[in-house]
Amino acid sequence: MEENFGGEEELDNIIILNDENGNEVKFEFLDLVDLDNEQYVVLLPVLEEGEEDDGEVVILKIEDTDEESEEESYVSVDNEETLMKVFNIFKEKFKDEFDFVDNDE
C-alpha cells in the first residue's frame, strides 16, 4: 500500500471560503481571537503564482451555526474599532513571530 505525504502538512491550516462572486479563495488560518464573548478568525490570503503579497490579514467573525450542520459561518466585520481590537490582540500574541508594519496613513 502506497501513502502519499507530499505537501499534506501545509494544507492542515488552509481554509477555503467563497467570495461575494462565488469564487473559492484560500486562506491560511493564523489565529482564533476571543473578544467580548465573540470569536474572530485571523486569516492570511494564500496567493496564487504571480500575485503580489501585501501582507494584509483578513479578520472575520464566526457566526453561530445550527448544531446539525456543524459548519461555521464567517461574516465580515464592519466596525473599525472591533477590527483594531482583534488585530491588536493578534499582534500581541504573535509579536515574536511576525514583523508587523504600522500603516498610519
Secondary structure, 3 states (H helix, E strand, C coil): CCCCCCCCHHHHHEEEEECCCCCEEEEEEEEEEEECCEEEEEEEECCCCCCCCCCCCEEEEEECCCCCCCCCEEEECCCHHHHHHHHHHHHHHCCCCCCCCCCCC
